Amino acid sequence: MSSMLGKYQIKVDTGTLANGDSIASYLVDSAGALITSSLIGSAQRLDANLPSERAVDTASAGGDYGALGLAQRRDANTSIASADGNYAPLQLDANGALKVSGSLNVSFTAEHNEDDPFTNGDSGMFTLLVRQDTLATSTSDDGDYGAFKSNALGELYVHDTSALAELVLIKGDTASIVTNTGTTATNTGTIASTLTALSKAEDAPHSSGDQGIQALAVRKDAQGTNVSADGDYSSLLTWSEGSLKVVDISNGSILQQQVSVTSTAAAVPSTALANRKSLMLQNTSSNKMWIGSSTVTTSGATAGIELPANSFLELEVGPAVDVYAIKSGAGSLTLNVLDMA
């Protein structure tokens, strides 16, 4: 009957391996050199592990060793660990992307709440659109997202259903208008030709056969106003025999004066009535006088109209015309003046 003896401790003589237990022969490298250990922190580790370990903040070097960190592909987004706190491998999707889970709290300064007031310097997102010279659909189905569109000038295409319906009605009316317009255009051409023939430029010479528009007048036997207020348009008026009614009598006011006429030209009267229509002069003296402008004289090229003694002169002159009288020699003559407006 055989028995096995064991020992609780194996000795290795690092100086002479043959003096140690047989397991010492395994603690050598391929060249027969003893694999030693190093003290890392408070733990003793074989130097063979050192190439795969790196201290925090040490620099990398070519040929460094390291342990491969494995992850498990898992298409389903479910837990691998059976309970909270258990170890579990990292998980990848079908494309090898690492699955992560987190929550983000992002604030965009370009976003604004509905009905927020405008503030100078607010940020905003640039809205792009697509230039499409020939308008056509750019989406595949009803309900798909689509881009705003513009023409070559950058004007935005818009569509108003109500306005479109109205335009359809207008288009129908326009067809009738176009038909009527053709007739109107023909008539307009005739009218234009007629108006051209009837129109005459100022100071244009008369030509035999010229056409014109007749100026009509209204026969009104009784005297009186023909319009309701001052400044209104009115027609010309005629008497019963067709003669045109014109204002040839004074209906405003009258000014009676006596003017002393000397050898120096004097105004007669000194101030005319507003809207004056006629002036009546009577020489009541025994000598003649002359009537004219402010430069009137008794003889020569500037001599006025001679008004003999005890004679009468009627002038149709307005208030803007100044009338003067003069006599020859010393003394003065009396001139009766009747100014009518």
C-alpha positions as CSV (number, residue, x, y, z in Angstrom):
1,M,0.0,0.0,0.0
2,S,1.5,3.3,-1.0
3,S,0.9,6.7,0.5
4,M,1.6,10.4,-0.7
5,L,3.4,12.9,1.4
6,G,2.7,16.6,0.9
7,K,4.1,19.8,2.2
8,Y,2.3,23.0,2.9
9,Q,5.1,25.2,1.5
10,I,7.2,25.1,-1.6
11,K,10.7,26.5,-1.4
12,V,12.5,28.0,-4.4
13,D,16.3,28.6,-4.3
14,T,16.7,31.5,-6.6
15,G,20.5,31.0,-6.6
16,T,20.5,27.3,-7.4
17,L,17.2,26.1,-8.8
18,A,18.2,22.5,-8.4
19,N,18.2,23.0,-4.6
20,G,14.5,24.0,-4.7
21,D,11.4,22.0,-5.1
22,S,10.6,20.7,-8.6
23,I,8.0,23.5,-9.3
24,A,10.8,26.0,-9.3
25,S,11.7,24.8,-12.8
26,Y,8.5,26.3,-14.1
27,L,9.3,29.8,-12.7
28,V,11.8,30.5,-15.5
29,D,11.4,32.1,-18.9
30,S,12.2,30.5,-22.2
31,A,15.9,31.4,-21.8
32,G,16.1,29.8,-18.4
33,A,16.1,33.1,-16.5
34,L,14.1,33.2,-13.3
35,I,10.9,35.2,-13.4
36,T,11.2,37.6,-10.5
37,S,8.6,39.6,-8.7
38,S,8.1,43.3,-7.9
39,L,6.4,45.0,-5.0
40,I,3.6,47.1,-6.4
41,G,1.9,49.0,-3.6
42,S,1.6,46.5,-0.8
43,A,1.2,43.5,-3.1
44,Q,3.9,41.3,-4.6
45,R,3.4,40.5,-8.3
46,L,5.3,38.6,-10.9
47,D,7.2,40.7,-13.3
48,A,5.5,38.7,-16.1
49,N,2.3,40.6,-15.5
50,L,3.9,44.1,-15.7
51,P,3.7,44.6,-19.5
52,S,-0.1,44.5,-19.3
53,E,-0.4,46.9,-16.4
54,R,-0.1,50.7,-16.6
55,A,0.0,53.2,-13.8
56,V,-2.4,56.2,-14.0
57,D,-1.0,59.1,-16.1
58,T,1.9,57.1,-17.6
59,A,2.9,57.8,-21.2
60,S,2.3,55.2,-23.9
61,A,5.1,53.5,-25.7
62,G,5.4,51.4,-28.9
63,G,4.9,47.7,-28.2
64,D,2.9,48.2,-25.0
65,Y,0.8,45.2,-23.9
66,G,-2.7,45.5,-22.6
67,A,-5.8,43.4,-21.8
68,L,-8.6,43.5,-24.4
69,G,-11.9,44.9,-23.1
70,L,-14.7,42.7,-24.5
71,A,-18.3,43.7,-25.1
72,Q,-21.3,41.7,-26.0
73,R,-23.5,42.4,-29.1
74,R,-27.1,42.6,-28.0
75,D,-29.7,43.7,-30.5
76,A,-32.5,43.8,-28.0
77,N,-32.5,46.7,-25.6
78,T,-32.9,44.5,-22.5
79,S,-30.9,43.9,-19.3
80,I,-28.3,41.0,-19.2
81,A,-27.9,41.2,-15.4
82,S,-30.6,39.5,-13.3
83,A,-30.6,42.0,-10.5
84,D,-29.6,45.5,-9.6
85,G,-25.9,45.7,-8.7
86,N,-24.8,42.6,-10.6
87,Y,-21.8,42.7,-13.0
88,A,-22.7,42.8,-16.7
89,P,-20.6,43.3,-19.9
90,L,-20.7,46.3,-22.1
91,Q,-23.3,45.9,-24.9
92,L,-23.0,46.7,-28.6
93,D,-25.7,47.1,-31.3
94,A,-25.6,45.2,-34.7
95,N,-23.2,47.8,-36.1
96,G,-20.7,47.5,-33.2
97,A,-21.7,50.9,-31.6
98,L,-21.5,50.9,-27.9
99,K,-24.9,51.3,-26.3
100,V,-25.1,54.2,-23.8
101,S,-27.9,55.7,-21.9
102,G,-28.1,59.2,-20.6
103,S,-30.3,62.3,-20.2
104,L,-29.4,65.7,-21.7
105,N,-30.6,69.1,-20.6
106,V,-29.9,71.4,-23.5
107,S,-30.9,75.1,-23.7
108,F,-31.1,76.7,-27.2
109,T,-31.0,80.6,-27.2
110,A,-32.6,80.4,-30.7
111,E,-35.9,79.0,-29.2
112,H,-38.6,81.2,-27.9
113,N,-41.9,80.5,-26.2
114,E,-45.2,81.4,-27.9
115,D,-46.1,85.0,-27.4
116,D,-42.7,86.0,-25.9
117,P,-41.9,89.7,-26.4
118,F,-39.2,90.6,-28.9
119,T,-35.8,91.6,-27.4
120,N,-33.1,93.3,-29.4
121,G,-30.3,90.9,-30.2
122,D,-32.4,87.7,-30.0
123,S,-30.9,84.7,-31.7
124,G,-32.9,82.7,-34.3
125,M,-32.6,79.7,-36.6
126,F,-32.1,80.4,-40.3
127,T,-35.0,79.0,-42.3
128,L,-33.9,77.6,-45.7
129,L,-36.0,77.2,-48.8
130,V,-35.6,75.6,-52.2
131,R,-35.5,77.6,-55.5
132,Q,-37.8,75.9,-58.0
133,D,-38.4,77.9,-61.2
134,T,-41.0,75.4,-62.4
135,L,-43.2,74.7,-59.5
136,A,-43.7,70.9,-58.9
137,T,-44.1,68.5,-56.0
138,S,-40.9,67.4,-54.2
139,T,-42.4,64.9,-51.8
140,S,-43.5,61.3,-52.4
141,D,-46.8,61.2,-50.5
142,D,-49.4,63.3,-48.8
143,G,-48.3,64.1,-45.2
144,D,-44.5,64.0,-46.0
145,Y,-42.2,66.8,-44.8
146,G,-41.4,69.3,-47.6
147,A,-39.3,72.5,-48.0
148,F,-40.5,76.0,-48.6
149,K,-40.0,77.0,-52.3
150,S,-39.3,80.2,-54.1
151,N,-39.0,81.4,-57.7
152,A,-35.8,82.7,-59.3
153,L,-36.3,86.1,-57.6
154,G,-36.5,84.5,-54.1
155,E,-40.3,85.2,-53.8
156,L,-42.0,82.6,-51.7
157,Y,-44.6,80.4,-53.4
158,V,-47.9,80.5,-51.4
159,H,-51.3,78.9,-52.0
160,D,-54.6,80.3,-50.9
161,T,-57.5,78.0,-51.6
162,S,-60.2,80.7,-51.1
163,A,-58.3,83.1,-53.4
164,L,-57.8,80.3,-56.0
165,A,-61.6,79.7,-56.0
166,E,-62.2,83.4,-56.6
167,L,-59.7,83.5,-59.4
168,V,-61.4,80.6,-61.1
169,L,-64.6,82.6,-61.1
170,I,-62.8,85.7,-62.3
171,K,-61.2,83.7,-65.1
172,G,-64.7,82.7,-66.3
173,D,-65.8,86.4,-66.2
174,T,-62.6,87.4,-67.9
175,A,-63.4,85.2,-70.9
176,S,-66.6,87.2,-71.4
177,I,-64.8,90.4,-70.8
178,V,-62.2,89.5,-73.4
179,T,-64.9,88.9,-75.9
180,N,-66.7,92.2,-75.1
181,T,-63.3,94.0,-75.0
182,G,-62.7,93.0,-78.6
183,T,-65.9,94.7,-79.7
184,T,-65.1,97.6,-77.3
185,A,-61.6,97.9,-78.8
186,T,-63.1,98.2,-82.3
187,N,-65.6,100.8,-81.1
188,T,-62.9,102.6,-79.1
189,G,-60.8,102.9,-82.3
190,T,-63.7,104.6,-84.0
191,I,-64.3,106.9,-81.0
192,A,-60.6,107.8,-80.8
193,S,-60.6,108.7,-84.4
194,T,-63.7,110.8,-84.0
195,L,-62.2,112.6,-80.9
196,T,-59.0,113.3,-82.8
197,A,-61.0,114.8,-85.6
198,L,-63.0,117.0,-83.2
199,S,-60.1,118.1,-81.1
200,K,-58.3,121.3,-82.2
201,A,-55.0,122.6,-80.8
202,E,-54.8,126.2,-79.6
203,D,-54.0,128.6,-82.5
204,A,-54.3,125.8,-85.1
205,P,-55.3,127.1,-88.6
206,H,-58.8,126.4,-90.0
207,S,-59.1,123.8,-92.7
208,S,-62.2,123.4,-94.9
209,G,-64.3,120.5,-93.7
210,D,-63.0,120.5,-90.1
211,Q,-65.2,118.8,-87.6
212,G,-66.1,120.2,-84.2
213,I,-68.2,119.8,-81.1
214,Q,-71.3,122.1,-81.0
215,A,-71.4,124.4,-78.0
216,L,-75.1,124.3,-76.8
217,A,-76.9,127.1,-74.9
218,V,-80.2,127.2,-73.1
219,R,-83.1,129.5,-74.0
220,K,-84.2,131.4,-71.0
221,D,-86.8,134.2,-71.5
222,A,-87.0,135.3,-67.9
223,Q,-84.1,137.0,-66.2
224,G,-82.7,135.1,-63.2
225,T,-80.0,132.8,-62.0
226,N,-79.6,129.4,-63.7
227,V,-77.5,127.7,-61.0
228,S,-78.0,127.1,-57.2
229,A,-74.7,128.5,-55.8
230,D,-71.8,130.8,-56.6
231,G,-69.1,128.8,-58.3
232,D,-71.4,126.2,-59.9
233,Y,-71.1,125.2,-63.5
234,S,-73.7,126.8,-65.8
235,S,-74.7,126.7,-69.4
236,L,-74.8,129.7,-71.8
237,L,-78.2,131.4,-72.0
238,T,-80.0,132.9,-75.0
239,W,-83.0,135.1,-75.6
240,S,-86.1,133.8,-77.3
241,E,-84.7,134.7,-80.7
242,G,-81.5,132.9,-80.0
243,S,-79.2,135.8,-79.3
244,L,-76.7,135.1,-76.5
245,K,-77.3,136.8,-73.2
246,V,-74.4,138.9,-72.1
247,V,-73.9,141.3,-69.2
248,D,-73.9,144.8,-70.7
249,I,-75.4,146.8,-67.8
250,S,-74.1,147.8,-64.4
251,N,-75.6,146.0,-61.5
252,G,-73.2,146.7,-58.7
253,S,-72.5,150.2,-57.5
254,I,-72.0,153.8,-58.7
255,L,-69.5,156.5,-57.7
256,Q,-70.1,160.1,-58.5
257,Q,-67.3,162.7,-58.1
258,Q,-66.2,166.1,-59.3
259,V,-62.5,166.4,-60.2
260,S,-60.5,169.6,-60.5
261,V,-58.5,169.4,-63.7
262,T,-55.3,171.5,-64.0
263,S,-52.2,171.7,-66.2
264,T,-50.9,168.6,-64.4
265,A,-52.5,165.2,-65.3
266,A,-54.9,164.1,-62.5
267,A,-56.6,160.7,-62.0
268,V,-60.3,160.6,-62.7
269,P,-61.5,159.3,-60.3
270,S,-58.6,158.9,-57.9
271,T,-59.7,155.3,-56.9
272,A,-61.9,153.2,-59.2
273,L,-64.8,151.1,-58.0
274,A,-64.1,147.3,-57.7
275,N,-65.5,145.4,-60.7
276,R,-66.0,148.7,-62.6
277,K,-67.5,148.3,-66.0
278,S,-67.9,151.8,-67.4
279,L,-66.8,155.4,-66.8
280,M,-68.8,158.5,-67.8
281,L,-67.1,161.9,-67.9
282,Q,-68.8,165.4,-68.4
283,N,-66.9,168.6,-69.0
284,T,-69.1,171.3,-67.4
285,S,-66.6,174.2,-67.9
286,S,-66.3,176.7,-70.8
287,N,-62.8,175.4,-71.9
288,K,-61.7,172.0,-73.3
289,M,-59.6,169.4,-71.6
290,W,-57.8,166.2,-72.7
291,I,-58.4,162.6,-71.4
292,G,-55.7,159.8,-71.5
293,S,-53.1,157.9,-69.5
294,S,-50.9,159.1,-66.8
295,T,-48.6,160.6,-69.4
296,V,-51.3,162.5,-71.2
297,T,-50.5,166.0,-72.6
298,T,-52.5,168.7,-74.4
299,S,-50.6,168.4,-77.7
300,G,-48.0,166.5,-79.6
301,A,-47.6,162.7,-79.8
302,T,-48.8,162.2,-76.2
303,A,-52.0,164.4,-76.5
304,G,-55.1,162.8,-75.1
305,I,-58.7,162.6,-76.4
306,E,-60.0,166.1,-76.5
307,L,-63.1,166.7,-74.4
308,P,-64.7,170.0,-75.5
309,A,-66.5,172.4,-73.1
310,N,-70.0,171.1,-72.1
311,S,-69.3,167.7,-73.8
312,F,-69.8,164.1,-72.6
313,L,-67.5,161.0,-72.9
314,E,-68.4,157.3,-72.0
315,L,-65.6,154.8,-71.6
316,E,-65.9,151.0,-71.1
317,V,-62.9,150.3,-68.8
318,G,-62.3,148.1,-65.9
319,P,-60.8,149.1,-62.5
320,A,-57.3,148.2,-63.6
321,V,-57.3,151.0,-66.2
322,D,-56.2,154.4,-64.8
323,V,-57.8,157.4,-66.6
324,Y,-56.2,160.9,-66.4
325,A,-57.4,164.4,-67.4
326,I,-55.3,167.6,-68.1
327,K,-55.9,171.2,-69.4
328,S,-53.7,173.9,-70.8
329,G,-52.9,177.2,-69.1
330,A,-53.5,178.4,-65.6
331,G,-56.5,177.8,-63.4
332,S,-58.7,174.7,-63.2
333,L,-61.7,173.2,-64.8
334,T,-64.4,171.0,-63.3
335,L,-65.0,167.4,-64.5
336,N,-68.0,165.4,-63.4
337,V,-67.2,161.7,-63.0
338,L,-69.6,158.8,-62.9
339,D,-67.9,155.4,-62.1
340,M,-70.3,152.4,-62.5
341,A,-69.7,148.7,-61.4
